[in-house]
Each structure stands twice: as structure tokens, then as C-alpha cells.
Amino acid sequence: MDVGRRLFHFDPDPRVQAQRLAWRASPGKGVDVLGGALRRRVRWLPFGLSDAPLSRLLVGVAVVIVLAMIPMLDRNSSHISAFADTGYVMILAFGLNIIVGYTGLLALGFAAFFAIGSYTYAFLASPQYGVHLSFWPMLLVSAAVAAIFGLLLGAPTLRLRGDYLAIVTLGFGEIVPQVFQNLDKYTGGPDGIAGIDQPRLFGYAFGFNPTPYYYLYFVIIVICLVLLNNLRNSRVGRTWMAIREDELAAEHMGINTTSAKLLAFSLGSAFAGVAGVIYAAKLSTVSPSGFDFNTSVMILAAIVLGGMGNLIGVLFGSAIIGLLNFFVLPQSSNWAHSLGTALHMDFLQGVDLNAYRFMIYGIILVLVMLFRPEGLVPSAARRAELHAEQEAGAGIALQEQAEFGADIP
């Protein structure tokens, strides 16, 4: 902790011992708890990034530069489109991580807010009602509409906990696409809404070229990372994490848990609304089939795989799931078709791995829960808590075994 500054990272579990002693560094450098890494802090960066070690910032800058150059290195439009579509998976994962990772609420119908954001833009920027609002303000409008629906769902249901809340959100996630499908007169029914306006920036029309959408997703993801990093370290973020750890204890500490959970639900829904606008603009069409339960499971698998509550983990997990969904499975199916044609094997020519996405997501969730429940890139607190519980359980088991052995004559 720096002199005159507040303590950002308190100990979530005082039973977990530190790996090494922490000592006060020279003035202006904060408390040094790293061994062998660059410890100097960068004080001129905005948005709270000055608290990150210089080495981590340099790695982040290098990654940003490499990702920005991908469209220049790979001219294949289908590849760029797959990379761009991975962007909306990341934004959705950021939103769901607020609800599940930060606050500890299990939401299984998150695709509903994605659909609400997409249809809001489709209603107000297409020939459906003759309204053609600009894409850029619609990002905020759709985010606000999705947030309002998050409040409407959360207000009567967030007093529920655990499985009951999961069932309610699952039902909401199933109801919303059905509403859009059955209100043919207003929503276009199963066919959806076509001819949705696509973005223009300084006279440049995005059209169906995937490259500008890639960069649009790229910029919004960077903005989301900065916002969420500051939100996590704020009083609101610490409130959410207190609710996640022990809601009853948080209530006894004077925290209004209902308001905090409503804020988490509405803000997470707003992220889904933003993703829905870009999704609808890129395709220039929306239909209920794009917002089924499969989408909700895909986003949940992304944050579980990466590590709930950790921004970098969520980013990593959503990148894996997104590329698997939009790049690996379609490319593998194409390779199987080509191989089947070359070898005259009919069963390979009919392979469609996309049909098994739901099963693949389920397998990923089961394997992660069995072998690495904290995710591939967990937060330090989450990792410490899980391993502390495992060590405590192992210690109790050994003690009981020793006592049992001592009782045997």
C-alpha cells in the first residue's frame, strides 16, 4: 500500500499464508511482493493501470500490437470473420463474468440479453419500422435497453439463490427467443429482420467486410478491459466479491446485497446489449435461432474454462471457445469433407462438427470442473482459496486416518 493511498487488495482468506514476506519498497513504488520480476510501477498511465508492474504492461502492449496486425498478416476474409465473431464472445463473457465471476450468481440464460440488444438495433435501424438511427448512439441505447431488462428480471428474482436463480434465468433465456419467434407481425417471426443498417465512420461504410468489424470489436474489448479492471478494484467491485464469498456476512456488514446484485445484473446485461448491436450490424440480419441455449452455454463455458473472476482468464477462455466455435470446428469439417472426397469415403463427406458444439461445450465444462475447477488462468485469490480447501480437506482426512489406525489394536 502506498503512503496516502487506500489498500486495493485485501486478504480474502487470512488462513492462507503468504509465499514470501512483503516489504515496503522505496517511496513511490508501493509494497513489493514480487520476486525476481520487474517491480517498478508506472505512474503516468490513466484508469488505474499505473498499479500494474511494468513487465505486465509491456507484455500487454506487445499482445495488442500483434492482435492489431492480424488482418494485415492474414488476408483470408473467412479467417478474419471468425476472429471478429470471437470478439462478441469476449464481450458477452465480460458481461457474464460480472454476474457469475464477481458476484457469484448463476445465470444460465444470458443469451436473452444478447437477443434484446440485437433486436433493439434491428427495430430502430432497419426497414422493419422505417426507422434508421445511427449505429454509434445505438450502442448506448441497446446497452441501456438490455440493462433495463436485466433490472426487470433481477428485481423479483435476485432474492432467490443458487439453483432457484439458475432455473429462473434459464426460463427467461428460453422465453425471449420464443417471443421474438412468435410475434411475426412485429419481429419477422422465425425469419427475423433483414436489411439492418451497417455502420459508417467518417463516410466509410463497413458493409460486409469483416476487417472493420474486427477492429471495432478490438477497440471495444480494450475499453471493456480498462473499465472492468477499474470496476473490480472499486468499492462496487469489492462489494460484489464480498457477496460472492458470503452473502449473509455481507448483509451483516451493512451491504445492501439486493441493490448490489441488481447493479451487477443490469451492468452485465448492458455488455450483452453492446455485443448484440455489433452482431446484428455485421450480419445485417437477426433471427431467433441465433440466441438459443447453446449460446448461453458457450459463454458460460468460456468463463469457466478461463477462470471466473479473472479478466485475463475470461479473455483467454472466451478466445479459446470463440475460435473453437467459429474457426476450428468449421475448418475441421471442411478438411474432413476434402479428405472424404479424396478417399471416396462418404461418411467423411457428411461430417458436420458444428452439430456437436453443444456436446463439446458440455465436455469442456465437465473436464474443467473435474481437473481444474479454478480455470486455466484463475485469479490469485480463487486459486489460493481452492488449494487451501483442498489442503485442509487432505489434512482432515489424514488426521482421521491416523486416529482410525490408532484405534485398531
C-alpha positions in Angstrom: 0.0 0.0 0.0 1.4 3.4 -0.9 1.5 6.2 1.6 -1.7 8.2 1.4 -3.4 5.6 -0.8 -6.1 3.1 0.1 -5.4 -0.7 0.2 -6.7 -2.2 -3.0 -6.2 -5.9 -2.5 -7.1 -7.1 1.0 -6.6 -10.6 2.1 -9.7 -12.7 1.0 -8.7 -15.5 3.3 -6.4 -14.8 6.2 -5.9 -18.5 6.7 -3.9 -18.7 3.5 -0.3 -17.9 4.3 1.8 -15.7 2.0 4.5 -17.4 0.0 7.1 -14.7 1.0 7.3 -11.7 3.2 6.1 -8.3 1.9 8.3 -5.3 2.5 7.9 -1.6 1.8 9.8 -0.6 -1.3 11.3 2.8 -1.9 9.0 5.8 -1.9 6.6 5.9 -4.9 6.9 2.2 -5.7 4.3 0.6 -3.5 4.6 -2.6 -1.5 6.9 -5.1 -3.2 5.6 -8.6 -3.2 7.1 -9.9 -6.4 10.3 -11.9 -6.5 12.7 -11.6 -9.5 10.2 -9.7 -11.7 10.2 -6.0 -12.6 8.8 -4.2 -9.7 8.8 -0.6 -10.8 5.4 1.0 -11.1 4.3 3.2 -14.0 2.6 6.3 -12.5 1.6 8.2 -15.6 -0.9 5.8 -17.0 -4.6 6.5 -16.7 -7.6 4.4 -15.5 -5.8 2.7 -12.7 -3.3 0.9 -15.0 -0.5 2.6 -13.1 -0.8 -0.1 -10.4 0.3 -2.8 -12.9 4.0 -3.9 -13.0 6.0 -2.6 -16.0 6.7 -6.1 -17.2 3.0 -6.9 -17.4 2.2 -3.7 -19.2 4.9 -4.4 -21.8 3.5 -7.8 -22.4 0.0 -6.3 -22.8 1.2 -3.7 -25.3 3.0 -6.4 -27.3 -0.1 -8.6 -27.4 -2.2 -5.6 -28.5 0.2 -4.8 -31.3 0.2 -8.4 -32.6 -3.6 -8.6 -32.5 -3.9 -5.3 -34.3 -1.7 -6.7 -37.1 -3.7 -9.9 -37.7 -5.8 -8.5 -40.6 -2.6 -7.4 -42.3 -0.9 -10.8 -41.9 -4.0 -12.9 -42.8 -5.9 -11.7 -45.9 -8.4 -14.6 -45.8 -11.8 -12.9 -45.2 -13.3 -16.1 -43.6 -10.5 -16.2 -41.1 -10.9 -12.5 -40.2 -14.7 -13.0 -39.9 -14.1 -15.9 -37.5 -11.7 -13.7 -35.4 -14.2 -10.9 -35.4 -17.0 -13.1 -34.3 -14.8 -14.3 -31.4 -15.0 -10.6 -30.3 -18.7 -10.8 -29.4 -18.0 -14.0 -27.4 -15.4 -12.0 -25.4 -17.8 -9.1 -24.7 -20.6 -11.5 -23.7 -18.1 -13.3 -21.4 -17.1 -10.0 -19.8 -20.8 -9.3 -19.0 -21.5 -12.8 -17.7 -18.3 -12.6 -15.6 -19.7 -9.6 -13.7 -22.7 -11.7 -12.7 -21.1 -15.1 -12.2 -17.5 -14.4 -11.6 -17.6 -11.2 -9.5 -21.0 -11.6 -7.7 -21.4 -15.4 -7.6 -24.8 -15.5 -9.2 -25.5 -18.4 -11.5 -27.2 -17.1 -14.7 -28.0 -19.7 -17.4 -30.0 -17.6 -19.9 -27.6 -14.8 -20.7 -28.2 -15.1 -24.5 -31.6 -13.4 -23.8 -29.9 -10.1 -23.2 -27.8 -10.6 -26.3 -31.0 -11.1 -28.3 -32.6 -8.0 -26.7 -29.6 -5.9 -27.8 -29.7 -7.2 -31.3 -33.4 -6.8 -31.8 -33.4 -3.3 -30.3 -30.9 -2.2 -33.0 -32.9 -4.2 -35.7 -36.1 -2.4 -34.7 -34.5 1.1 -34.9 -32.1 0.7 -37.8 -33.9 -1.3 -40.5 -36.8 -1.1 -42.9 -38.9 -3.1 -40.4 -40.4 0.1 -38.9 -38.9 2.6 -41.3 -36.5 3.9 -38.6 -32.8 4.3 -39.4 -30.9 5.6 -36.4 -27.2 5.8 -36.4 -25.2 2.8 -35.3 -23.0 4.6 -32.8 -25.6 6.1 -30.5 -27.5 2.8 -30.8 -24.6 1.1 -29.0 -25.6 3.1 -25.9 -29.3 2.8 -26.5 -29.2 -1.0 -26.8 -27.0 -1.3 -23.8 -29.5 0.7 -21.8 -32.5 -1.3 -23.0 -30.7 -4.6 -22.1 -29.8 -3.2 -18.7 -33.4 -2.3 -18.1 -34.5 -5.8 -18.9 -31.8 -7.0 -16.6 -33.3 -4.9 -13.8 -36.8 -6.1 -14.7 -35.7 -9.7 -14.4 -33.5 -9.2 -11.4 -35.9 -7.2 -9.2 -38.3 -10.0 -8.5 -35.8 -12.9 -8.7 -32.5 -11.9 -7.2 -33.8 -12.7 -3.7 -33.5 -16.3 -4.9 -30.2 -18.1 -4.5 -28.3 -21.0 -6.1 -30.3 -23.4 -8.2 -33.6 -21.5 -8.0 -32.0 -18.4 -9.6 -30.4 -20.5 -12.2 -33.8 -22.0 -13.1 -35.4 -18.6 -13.4 -32.7 -17.2 -15.6 -32.8 -20.4 -17.7 -36.5 -19.9 -18.2 -36.0 -16.3 -19.2 -33.3 -17.3 -21.7 -35.8 -19.7 -23.3 -38.8 -17.3 -23.3 -37.2 -14.4 -25.1 -36.3 -16.2 -28.4 -39.7 -17.7 -28.4 -41.3 -14.3 -28.0 -39.3 -13.0 -31.0 -40.2 -16.0 -33.0 -43.9 -16.0 -32.3 -44.6 -12.2 -32.7 -44.4 -12.5 -36.5 -46.1 -9.2 -37.2 -43.5 -7.2 -35.2 -40.3 -9.3 -35.2 -40.4 -11.1 -38.6 -41.0 -14.4 -36.9 -38.6 -17.3 -37.5 -37.1 -15.5 -40.5 -36.2 -12.5 -38.3 -35.4 -9.0 -39.6 -33.2 -8.4 -42.6 -31.7 -5.3 -44.2 -30.3 -4.0 -40.9 -28.2 -0.8 -41.3 -24.4 -1.3 -41.1 -22.0 1.2 -39.6 -20.4 4.1 -41.3 -17.5 6.0 -39.9 -16.4 9.3 -41.4 -18.0 8.3 -44.7 -16.5 4.8 -44.7 -19.2 2.1 -45.0 -18.3 -1.1 -43.1 -20.5 -3.2 -45.4 -19.8 -6.9 -45.2 -16.1 -6.6 -45.0 -15.1 -8.3 -41.7 -11.9 -6.3 -41.2 -13.6 -3.1 -39.8 -15.7 -5.2 -37.5 -12.6 -6.9 -36.3 -11.1 -3.5 -35.4 -14.4 -2.3 -33.9 -14.5 -5.4 -31.6 -10.8 -4.9 -30.8 -11.3 -1.3 -29.6 -14.4 -2.1 -27.6 -12.7 -5.1 -25.9 -9.8 -2.8 -24.9 -12.3 -0.3 -23.5 -14.1 -3.1 -21.6 -10.9 -4.4 -20.1 -10.0 -0.9 -18.8 -13.4 -0.3 -17.4 -13.7 -3.7 -15.8 -10.2 -3.5 -14.3 -11.1 -0.3 -12.5 -14.6 -1.6 -11.6 -13.1 -4.7 -10.0 -10.7 -2.5 -7.8 -13.5 -0.1 -6.9 -15.8 -0.2 -3.9 -18.5 -1.7 -6.0 -16.2 -4.5 -7.2 -15.2 -5.3 -3.6 -18.9 -5.3 -2.6 -19.7 -7.9 -5.4 -16.8 -10.0 -4.2 -18.0 -9.9 -0.6 -21.4 -11.1 -1.7 -19.7 -13.9 -3.7 -17.7 -15.1 -0.7 -20.5 -14.9 1.9 -23.8 -13.1 1.2 -25.0 -13.5 4.7 -21.9 -12.0 6.2 -22.0 -9.2 3.6 -25.6 -8.3 4.8 -24.5 -8.3 8.4 -21.7 -5.8 7.4 -24.4 -3.4 6.2 -24.1 -4.1 2.5 -27.4 -3.8 0.5 -26.9 -7.1 -1.3 -30.1 -6.7 -3.4 -29.0 -3.4 -4.8 -25.5 -4.7 -5.5 -26.8 -7.8 -7.3 -29.2 -5.7 -9.3 -26.4 -3.4 -10.4 -24.3 -6.5 -11.4 -27.2 -8.0 -13.3 -28.0 -4.7 -15.2 -24.4 -3.9 -16.0 -23.6 -7.4 -17.2 -26.8 -7.2 -19.4 -25.6 -3.9 -20.8 -22.4 -5.6 -22.1 -24.6 -8.2 -23.8 -26.6 -5.4 -25.4 -23.5 -3.8 -26.9 -22.4 -7.2 -28.3 -25.8 -7.7 -29.8 -25.7 -4.4 -31.7 -22.4 -5.2 -33.4 -23.5 -8.8 -34.1 -26.7 -7.6 -35.8 -24.9 -4.9 -37.8 -22.2 -7.3 -39.0 -24.7 -9.9 -40.3 -27.3 -7.2 -41.3 -29.9 -9.7 -40.1 -31.2 -11.2 -36.9 -33.3 -14.3 -36.2 -34.4 -16.1 -33.0 -32.2 -19.1 -33.9 -29.1 -17.2 -33.2 -29.9 -16.8 -29.5 -30.7 -20.3 -28.3 -29.5 -22.0 -25.1 -26.4 -23.2 -27.0 -25.2 -19.6 -27.0 -25.7 -19.2 -23.2 -23.7 -22.5 -22.6 -21.0 -21.3 -24.9 -20.5 -18.1 -22.9 -20.7 -20.0 -19.5 -18.1 -22.5 -20.8 -15.8 -19.6 -21.8 -15.6 -18.0 -18.3 -15.4 -21.4 -16.5 -12.6 -22.5 -18.8 -10.6 -19.3 -18.5 -11.2 -18.7 -14.8 -14.2 -16.9 -13.2 -13.5 -13.6 -11.7 -10.2 -13.0 -13.5 -10.3 -10.7 -16.5 -7.3 -12.2 -18.3 -8.7 -15.7 -17.7 -12.1 -14.8 -19.1 -10.4 -13.2 -22.1 -8.3 -16.3 -22.6 -11.2 -18.7 -22.2 -13.5 -16.8 -24.5 -10.8 -16.6 -27.1 -10.4 -20.4 -27.0 -14.2 -21.1 -27.1 -14.8 -18.5 -29.8 -12.0 -19.8 -32.1 -13.2 -23.3 -31.5 -16.7 -22.4 -32.5 -16.0 -20.1 -35.5 -12.7 -21.4 -36.8 -11.6 -24.8 -35.6 -14.9 -26.7 -36.0 -15.8 -25.3 -39.4 -12.2 -25.7 -40.7 -12.1 -29.3 -39.4 -15.4 -30.1 -41.1 -14.0 -28.7 -44.4 -10.9 -30.8 -44.0 -13.0 -33.9 -43.3 -15.0 -33.2 -46.5 -11.9 -32.8 -48.6 -10.4 -35.9 -47.2 -13.6 -37.8 -47.8 -13.7 -36.6 -51.4 -10.1 -37.6 -52.0 -10.5 -41.1 -50.4 -14.1 -41.6 -51.7 -15.4 -42.0 -48.1 -19.0 -40.9 -47.9 -19.2 -40.8 -44.1 -16.4 -38.2 -44.1 -18.1 -36.0 -46.7 -21.2 -35.8 -44.4 -19.3 -34.8 -41.3 -20.5 -31.6 -39.6 -18.7 -30.9 -36.4 -20.8 -27.8 -35.8 -23.7 -30.1 -34.9 -21.7 -31.3 -31.9 -20.9 -27.9 -30.4 -23.4 -28.4 -27.5 -21.8 -31.7 -26.6 -18.3 -30.2 -26.9 -19.2 -27.3 -24.5 -20.6 -29.8 -22.0 -17.5 -32.0 -22.2 -15.3 -28.9 -21.6 -17.3 -27.9 -18.5 -17.2 -31.3 -17.0 -13.4 -31.7 -17.6 -12.6 -28.3 -16.2 -14.7 -28.9 -13.1 -13.0 -32.3 -12.6 -9.4 -31.4 -13.2 -9.0 -27.7 -12.9 -12.0 -26.1 -11.2 -10.3 -22.7 -10.8 -9.9 -22.5 -14.6 -6.9 -22.2 -16.8 -5.9 -18.7 -15.7 -7.5 -18.2 -12.2 -7.3 -15.2 -10.0 -4.7 -15.4 -7.2 -7.5 -15.3 -4.6 -9.5 -18.0 -6.3 -6.5 -20.3 -6.6 -5.5 -19.8 -3.0 -9.0 -20.5 -1.7 -9.4 -23.7 -3.7 -6.0 -25.0 -2.8 -6.4 -24.1 0.8 -9.7 -26.0 0.9 -8.0 -29.0 -0.7 -5.1 -28.9 1.7 -7.5 -28.6 4.7 -9.6 -31.5 3.4 -6.4 -33.6 2.9 -5.2 -32.7 6.4 -8.5 -33.7 8.0 -8.5 -37.0 6.0 -5.0 -37.8 7.2 -5.9 -37.0 10.8 -9.0 -39.2 10.7 -7.0 -42.0 9.1 -4.3 -41.7 11.8 -7.0 -41.7 14.6 -8.7 -44.7 13.0 -5.4 -46.6 12.8 -4.6 -45.8 16.4 -7.9 -47.3 17.5 -7.1 -50.6 15.9 -5.4 -52.9 18.4 
